[in-house]
Amino acid sequence: MKHIHIVRPSFKTSGIFKRAAGGFTAAAVLCVALSYGGAYAEEEPSVDDIQQTIEQIEQQNEQRRDELDQLGDKISENQQALDDVAELLNDQKELVDYYNNLVYYKEIEIDDTQTEIEKLDKDIKEVEAQIAEAQKQVEQLEAENADNLEKFAEIVRAMYMQSDADLFSILAGSDDFYEMSVGAEVLNNITEKNIEFMDELKADIERLEQSKRQLSEQKEQLSAKQEDYIAQEQKLTAEKDELLGLQSDSQAAADSYQNDYNNYQSAIDQLEQQQSDLHYMINVSEEEIAALEEEVRQMILAAQKPPESELQDGMEWMWPLSTNFHMITCHFGYDPDMDRYHRGTDIGDGGIYGANIYSTKGGTVIIANGSYGWNGGYGKYVVVDHGGGYTSLYAHMSAVYVSEGQEVSQGEVLGAVGDTGWATGPHLHFEIRINGDAVDALGYINVP
């Protein structure tokens, strides 16, 4: 096979390495660099060499796109898990807040109970002080009473010394000292004032004893009430401890959910970084493909007849297939379905596989790639130079019937329709180029 050789243009590839510090692995960068460098071991690569390199890059990009799809699925799975955990985490935080509030109000109840206990303790101490004071007064009155009795005994002793013996029978027959004093003649010598004082002293003692009994009862009531509050405090404290346990368990669950949330978020961040890296690698690769395709274009231009030469034969451009195959499946220009710029016109019809492909004008075959492979997406394809800077390209062939350098006339069979290369089904990808730039072929030929 005749090869076209040119000196490779010096387009830059150093941009591949600019992002290495931003997240690419050295292996990923090296993979791209080697995929280009290996194809240029020869000083003057052929169109086939460059097309093979383009094919390798396209295959790598297809693998990257597959990886992107897989990463997208993983991100979706992790995002769903993240949303689920976020919902659980939110519910758990609400539960933690709920127990925090319960503990808070339980602590208020305990504080109020402790306040009541302290108040009762103060009241009990006040009552005990009153009891002690009453006891002190009773002891003082009893001391005064004992002193008065001692003095009264002195009086009786003095009267005894001055009276007759009948006083003892009076004293012996008396059941009560005060009864004796009233009934005995000897008491006539005791002043009425002393008797009244003794009666008041006795009444005071009885009153204080009664007060002591009442204060003791009040103390018992206060102590019983205090015991109730102490029991209530113990009950509230036990309830608080139980709530603290529930609060701790809820917080531990919340912390666990938070950890899961952080792990899922970290996984998503890493997957998105991998996505970003792959997108960058694809963009760099597509820039390299564009540069290589430009190199092919320059090689085709170099192999063409001089631009000033006339377009071969003066006939109109011929439809490249039998007229019964005329369905346009994809027009020239932006293709929204594939999200790409389409440089040719795709013709596809039922039963088109294997149909003859005709040279749209006479000219010289400058590329006849009949090998199976990607070939930049074209698969098996033929390029014919028509002179005057015009070329035509026929891609996705199932077979190539011509060879490079062969002169062909308008309507001569170049090959058969197929689906090699990047094709979604049997069809002919047809291009017309002027000085290497693709133009809309329907501006030159009419659809039958």
C-alpha positions as CSV (number, residue, x, y, z in Angstrom):
1,M,0.0,0.0,0.0
2,K,1.2,3.5,-0.9
3,H,1.7,5.7,2.2
4,I,1.6,9.5,2.4
5,H,4.3,10.9,4.6
6,I,4.7,14.4,6.0
7,V,6.6,16.1,8.8
8,R,4.4,16.1,11.9
9,P,3.2,19.6,12.9
10,S,4.5,20.8,16.3
11,F,1.1,21.0,18.1
12,K,1.5,21.2,21.9
13,T,0.7,18.3,24.2
14,S,2.2,19.7,27.3
15,G,-1.3,20.7,28.5
16,I,-1.8,17.1,29.5
17,F,0.5,17.5,32.5
18,K,-0.8,20.9,33.7
19,R,-3.4,19.3,35.9
20,A,-1.3,16.5,37.3
21,A,-0.9,18.3,40.6
22,G,-4.6,18.9,40.8
23,G,-5.7,15.3,41.3
24,F,-4.5,13.1,38.4
25,T,-2.4,10.1,39.2
26,A,1.0,9.8,37.4
27,A,-0.2,6.5,35.9
28,A,-3.3,8.2,34.3
29,V,-1.1,11.0,32.8
30,L,1.5,8.6,31.6
31,C,-1.1,6.5,30.0
32,V,-2.2,9.4,27.8
33,A,1.3,10.5,27.0
34,L,2.4,7.0,26.0
35,S,-0.7,6.5,23.8
36,Y,0.5,9.5,21.7
37,G,4.2,9.0,21.8
38,G,4.1,5.3,20.8
39,A,2.5,6.2,17.5
40,Y,5.3,8.5,16.5
41,A,8.2,6.2,16.7
42,E,8.7,6.9,13.0
43,E,9.8,10.3,12.0
44,E,7.2,10.5,9.2
45,P,4.0,8.8,10.3
46,S,1.5,7.7,7.7
47,V,-2.2,8.5,7.7
48,D,-2.8,4.9,8.9
49,D,-0.4,5.5,11.8
50,I,-2.2,8.7,12.8
51,Q,-5.7,7.1,12.4
52,Q,-4.6,4.2,14.6
53,T,-3.4,6.6,17.2
54,I,-6.8,8.4,17.0
55,E,-8.5,5.1,17.3
56,Q,-6.5,4.2,20.4
57,I,-7.4,7.6,22.0
58,E,-11.1,7.2,21.1
59,Q,-11.1,3.7,22.6
60,Q,-9.5,5.1,25.8
61,N,-12.2,7.9,25.8
62,E,-14.9,5.3,25.4
63,Q,-13.5,3.4,28.4
64,R,-13.4,6.7,30.3
65,R,-17.0,7.4,29.4
66,D,-17.9,4.0,30.7
67,E,-16.1,4.8,33.9
68,L,-18.0,8.1,34.1
69,D,-21.3,6.2,33.8
70,Q,-20.2,3.8,36.5
71,L,-19.1,6.7,38.7
72,G,-22.5,8.4,38.1
73,D,-24.2,5.2,39.3
74,K,-22.0,5.1,42.4
75,I,-22.6,8.7,43.1
76,S,-26.3,8.2,42.8
77,E,-26.2,5.2,45.2
78,N,-24.1,7.1,47.7
79,Q,-26.3,10.2,47.4
80,Q,-29.4,8.1,48.1
81,A,-27.6,6.6,51.2
82,L,-26.5,10.1,52.2
83,D,-30.1,11.4,52.0
84,D,-31.4,8.4,54.0
85,V,-28.7,8.9,56.7
86,A,-29.4,12.6,56.7
87,E,-33.0,11.9,57.5
88,L,-32.1,9.5,60.2
89,L,-29.6,11.9,61.6
90,N,-32.2,14.7,61.7
91,D,-34.7,12.5,63.5
92,Q,-32.0,11.4,66.0
93,K,-31.0,15.0,66.7
94,E,-34.7,15.9,67.3
95,L,-34.8,12.9,69.8
96,V,-31.6,14.2,71.5
97,D,-33.2,17.6,71.8
98,Y,-36.4,16.0,73.2
99,Y,-34.4,14.2,75.9
100,N,-32.4,17.3,76.6
101,N,-35.6,19.2,77.3
102,L,-36.9,16.4,79.5
103,V,-33.7,16.4,81.5
104,Y,-33.8,20.2,81.8
105,Y,-37.4,20.2,83.2
106,K,-36.6,17.3,85.5
107,E,-33.7,19.2,86.9
108,I,-36.0,22.2,87.5
109,E,-38.4,19.8,89.4
110,I,-35.4,18.5,91.4
111,D,-34.3,22.1,92.2
112,D,-37.8,23.0,93.3
113,T,-38.0,19.9,95.5
114,Q,-34.6,20.7,97.0
115,T,-35.7,24.2,97.7
116,E,-38.8,22.8,99.6
117,I,-36.6,20.4,101.5
118,E,-34.2,23.3,102.5
119,K,-37.2,25.4,103.5
120,L,-38.7,22.6,105.6
121,D,-35.2,22.0,107.2
122,K,-35.1,25.7,108.1
123,D,-38.7,25.5,109.6
124,I,-37.7,22.4,111.6
125,K,-34.7,24.2,113.0
126,E,-36.8,27.2,113.9
127,V,-39.3,24.9,115.7
128,E,-36.5,23.1,117.4
129,A,-35.2,26.5,118.6
130,Q,-38.6,27.4,119.9
131,I,-38.8,24.0,121.7
132,A,-35.4,24.6,123.2
133,E,-36.5,28.1,124.3
134,A,-39.7,26.8,125.8
135,Q,-37.7,24.1,127.5
136,K,-35.3,26.7,128.9
137,Q,-38.2,28.7,130.2
138,V,-39.8,25.7,131.8
139,E,-36.5,24.9,133.5
140,Q,-36.3,28.5,134.7
141,L,-39.9,28.4,136.0
142,E,-39.3,25.0,137.6
143,A,-36.2,26.4,139.2
144,E,-38.2,29.4,140.5
145,N,-40.9,27.0,141.7
146,A,-38.4,24.9,143.5
147,D,-36.9,28.0,145.1
148,N,-40.4,29.2,146.1
149,L,-41.1,25.7,147.6
150,E,-37.9,25.9,149.5
151,K,-38.8,29.3,150.9
152,F,-42.3,28.0,151.7
153,A,-40.8,25.1,153.5
154,E,-38.8,27.5,155.6
155,I,-42.0,29.3,156.5
156,V,-43.7,26.1,157.4
157,R,-40.6,25.1,159.5
158,A,-40.8,28.4,161.3
159,M,-44.5,28.1,161.9
160,Y,-43.9,24.6,163.2
161,M,-41.5,25.8,165.7
162,Q,-44.1,28.3,166.9
163,S,-47.3,26.1,166.6
164,D,-48.7,23.1,168.3
165,A,-48.5,19.5,167.1
166,D,-51.8,19.5,165.3
167,L,-50.1,21.0,162.2
168,F,-48.6,17.6,161.3
169,S,-52.0,15.9,161.3
170,I,-53.2,18.7,159.0
171,L,-50.3,18.2,156.7
172,A,-50.6,14.4,156.8
173,G,-54.3,14.5,156.0
174,S,-53.9,16.7,153.0
175,D,-53.9,15.2,149.5
176,D,-52.6,18.3,147.9
177,F,-50.2,20.9,149.0
178,Y,-52.4,23.7,147.9
179,E,-55.5,22.1,149.5
180,M,-53.5,21.8,152.7
181,S,-52.5,25.4,152.5
182,V,-56.2,26.5,152.2
183,G,-57.5,24.2,154.9
184,A,-54.7,24.5,157.4
185,E,-54.9,27.3,159.9
186,V,-51.1,27.7,159.7
187,L,-51.4,29.1,156.1
188,N,-53.2,32.1,157.4
189,N,-49.8,33.5,158.0
190,I,-48.8,33.2,154.3
191,T,-49.8,36.3,152.3
192,E,-52.4,36.2,149.6
193,K,-49.7,37.6,147.2
194,N,-47.6,34.5,147.6
195,I,-50.5,32.2,146.9
196,E,-51.4,34.1,143.7
197,F,-47.7,33.9,142.5
198,M,-47.6,30.2,143.1
199,D,-50.8,29.7,141.0
200,E,-49.4,31.9,138.2
201,L,-46.2,29.9,138.3
202,K,-48.0,26.7,138.0
203,A,-50.2,28.0,135.1
204,D,-47.1,29.2,133.3
205,I,-45.4,25.8,133.6
206,E,-48.5,24.1,132.3
207,R,-48.7,26.6,129.4
208,L,-45.1,26.0,128.4
209,E,-45.5,22.3,128.6
210,Q,-48.5,22.6,126.3
211,S,-46.5,24.8,123.9
212,K,-43.7,22.2,123.9
213,R,-46.1,19.5,123.0
214,Q,-47.6,21.5,120.2
215,L,-44.2,22.4,118.8
216,S,-43.1,18.8,119.0
217,E,-46.2,17.8,117.0
218,Q,-45.4,20.6,114.5
219,K,-41.9,19.3,114.2
220,E,-43.1,15.8,113.6
221,Q,-45.4,17.1,110.8
222,L,-42.6,19.1,109.2
223,S,-40.2,16.2,109.4
224,A,-42.8,13.9,107.8
225,K,-43.3,16.4,105.0
226,Q,-39.6,16.7,104.6
227,E,-39.3,13.0,104.3
228,D,-41.9,13.0,101.6
229,Y,-40.0,15.7,99.7
230,I,-36.7,13.7,100.1
231,A,-38.5,10.6,98.7
232,Q,-39.8,12.7,95.9
233,E,-36.3,14.1,95.2
234,Q,-34.9,10.5,95.1
235,K,-37.6,9.5,92.7
236,L,-37.0,12.5,90.4
237,T,-33.2,11.9,90.6
238,A,-33.8,8.3,89.5
239,E,-36.0,9.5,86.6
240,K,-33.3,12.0,85.6
241,D,-30.6,9.3,85.6
242,E,-32.8,7.2,83.4
243,L,-33.4,10.2,81.0
244,L,-29.6,10.8,81.0
245,G,-29.1,7.2,79.9
246,L,-31.6,7.6,77.1
247,Q,-30.0,11.0,76.2
248,S,-26.6,9.3,76.1
249,D,-27.9,6.5,73.9
250,S,-29.6,9.0,71.5
251,Q,-26.4,11.1,71.3
252,A,-24.3,8.0,70.5
253,A,-26.7,7.0,67.7
254,A,-26.6,10.6,66.4
255,D,-22.8,10.5,66.4
256,S,-22.9,7.2,64.5
257,Y,-25.3,8.7,61.9
258,Q,-23.1,11.8,61.7
259,N,-20.0,9.5,61.1
260,D,-21.9,7.6,58.3
261,Y,-23.0,10.9,56.8
262,N,-19.4,12.2,56.7
263,N,-18.2,8.9,55.2
264,Y,-20.9,9.0,52.4
265,Q,-20.1,12.7,51.7
266,S,-16.4,12.0,51.6
267,A,-17.1,9.1,49.2
268,I,-19.2,11.4,46.9
269,D,-16.5,14.0,47.0
270,Q,-13.9,11.5,45.9
271,L,-16.1,10.1,43.2
272,E,-16.9,13.6,41.9
273,Q,-13.1,14.3,41.8
274,Q,-12.6,11.1,39.8
275,Q,-15.4,12.3,37.4
276,S,-13.7,15.7,37.1
277,D,-10.4,14.0,36.4
278,L,-11.9,11.8,33.7
279,H,-13.7,14.8,32.1
280,Y,-10.4,16.6,32.0
281,M,-8.6,13.6,30.5
282,I,-11.4,13.3,27.8
283,N,-11.1,17.0,27.0
284,V,-7.3,16.8,26.7
285,S,-7.7,13.7,24.5
286,E,-10.2,15.3,22.3
287,E,-7.9,18.3,21.8
288,E,-5.2,15.8,20.8
289,I,-7.6,14.1,18.4
290,A,-8.5,17.4,16.9
291,A,-4.7,18.1,16.4
292,L,-4.2,14.7,14.9
293,E,-7.1,15.1,12.6
294,E,-5.7,18.5,11.6
295,E,-2.5,16.6,10.8
296,V,-4.4,14.2,8.6
297,R,-6.1,17.1,6.9
298,Q,-2.7,18.6,6.2
299,M,-1.5,15.3,4.9
300,I,-4.6,15.1,2.6
301,L,-4.0,18.6,1.4
302,A,-0.3,17.8,0.7
303,A,-1.4,14.8,-1.4
304,Q,-4.0,16.7,-3.3
305,K,-3.4,18.3,-6.7
306,P,-2.5,22.0,-6.5
307,P,-5.5,24.1,-5.6
308,E,-5.2,26.0,-8.8
309,S,-5.9,22.8,-10.8
310,E,-9.3,22.5,-12.3
311,L,-12.1,20.4,-10.8
312,Q,-12.0,17.1,-12.7
313,D,-14.7,17.0,-15.4
314,G,-17.3,19.7,-15.6
315,M,-20.3,17.6,-14.7
316,E,-22.4,18.2,-11.6
317,W,-21.7,16.3,-8.4
318,M,-23.3,12.8,-8.4
319,W,-25.3,11.2,-5.6
320,P,-22.9,8.7,-4.1
321,L,-25.5,5.8,-3.9
322,S,-28.3,4.4,-5.9
323,T,-31.2,6.8,-6.0
324,N,-33.4,4.4,-4.1
325,F,-31.1,5.1,-1.0
326,H,-31.9,8.7,-0.2
327,M,-32.9,8.9,3.5
328,I,-30.8,11.5,5.4
329,T,-30.4,10.2,9.0
330,C,-28.0,12.9,10.2
331,H,-27.4,16.3,8.6
332,F,-24.2,18.4,8.5
333,G,-23.6,20.6,11.5
334,Y,-24.5,20.3,15.2
335,D,-26.1,17.0,16.1
336,P,-28.2,17.5,19.4
337,D,-28.7,13.7,19.7
338,M,-25.0,13.0,19.9
339,D,-24.1,16.4,21.3
340,R,-21.3,16.9,18.8
341,Y,-20.5,18.7,15.5
342,H,-21.2,16.4,12.6
343,R,-18.9,17.1,9.6
344,G,-20.8,15.0,7.0
345,T,-24.1,13.8,5.8
346,D,-25.3,10.3,6.9
347,I,-27.4,8.3,4.4
348,G,-29.2,5.3,5.7
349,D,-32.1,3.2,4.4
350,G,-33.5,-0.3,4.8
351,G,-31.4,-2.9,2.9
352,I,-28.5,-0.4,2.4
353,Y,-25.9,-2.7,3.8
354,G,-23.5,-3.8,1.1
355,A,-24.9,-1.3,-1.5
356,N,-22.4,0.1,-3.9
357,I,-20.8,3.5,-3.2
358,Y,-20.0,5.6,-6.2
359,S,-17.4,8.4,-6.6
360,T,-19.3,11.6,-6.7
361,K,-16.8,13.0,-9.3
362,G,-13.7,11.8,-11.1
363,G,-10.4,12.1,-9.3
364,T,-7.5,10.4,-7.6
365,V,-7.9,8.1,-4.6
366,I,-5.5,9.5,-2.0
367,I,-6.7,7.3,1.0
368,A,-8.1,3.8,0.7
369,N,-8.2,2.4,4.3
370,G,-9.6,-1.1,4.0
371,S,-8.4,-2.4,7.3
372,Y,-10.8,-3.2,10.2
373,G,-10.5,-0.8,13.1
374,W,-11.7,2.5,14.5
375,N,-9.7,4.7,12.2
376,G,-10.8,7.9,14.0
377,G,-14.4,6.6,14.0
378,Y,-14.5,6.3,10.1
379,G,-13.8,2.6,10.0
380,K,-13.0,1.5,6.5
381,Y,-13.1,4.7,4.3
382,V,-11.9,6.3,1.0
383,V,-10.9,9.8,0.2
384,V,-10.9,11.0,-3.5
385,D,-9.1,14.2,-4.6
386,H,-11.1,15.9,-7.3
387,G,-8.7,18.8,-7.9
388,G,-9.2,22.5,-7.2
389,G,-8.9,21.8,-3.5
390,Y,-12.0,19.6,-3.5
391,T,-12.1,16.1,-1.9
392,S,-14.9,13.7,-1.0
393,L,-14.9,11.2,1.8
394,Y,-16.9,7.9,2.1
395,A,-16.8,6.2,5.5
396,H,-18.1,3.2,7.5
397,M,-17.6,0.9,4.4
398,S,-17.9,-2.8,4.7
399,A,-15.4,-3.2,1.8
400,V,-13.0,-1.0,-0.1
401,Y,-12.6,-1.8,-3.9
402,V,-9.9,0.8,-4.8
403,S,-6.4,1.6,-3.8
404,E,-4.4,4.7,-3.1
405,G,-3.2,6.5,-6.2
406,Q,-5.8,4.9,-8.4
407,E,-7.6,7.2,-10.9
408,V,-11.3,6.9,-10.7
409,S,-14.1,8.4,-12.9
410,Q,-17.4,9.8,-11.7
411,G,-19.8,7.0,-10.8
412,E,-17.0,4.4,-10.4
413,V,-17.6,2.0,-7.5
414,L,-15.3,2.8,-4.6
415,G,-16.6,0.2,-2.1
416,A,-19.7,-1.1,-0.3
417,V,-21.9,0.4,2.5
418,G,-21.2,-1.0,6.0
419,D,-21.1,-0.1,9.7
420,T,-17.4,-0.2,10.6
421,G,-15.9,2.4,12.9
422,W,-18.2,4.5,15.0
423,A,-21.5,3.6,13.5
424,T,-24.8,2.9,15.1
425,G,-26.0,0.9,12.1
426,P,-25.3,0.5,8.4
427,H,-25.1,3.8,6.6
428,L,-22.8,6.0,4.5
429,H,-21.0,8.9,6.1
430,F,-20.4,11.3,3.1
431,E,-18.3,14.5,3.2
432,I,-17.2,17.1,0.7
433,R,-14.2,19.2,1.7
434,I,-12.7,22.3,0.3
435,N,-9.0,22.7,1.1
436,G,-9.4,20.2,3.9
437,D,-12.4,21.9,5.5
438,A,-15.7,20.0,5.6
439,V,-18.7,21.8,4.0
440,D,-22.4,20.8,3.7
441,A,-22.5,18.3,0.9
442,L,-26.1,19.1,0.2
443,G,-24.9,22.4,-1.0
444,Y,-23.3,20.6,-4.0
445,I,-25.4,17.5,-4.6
446,N,-29.2,17.1,-4.8
447,V,-31.1,14.4,-2.8
448,P,-32.9,12.2,-5.4
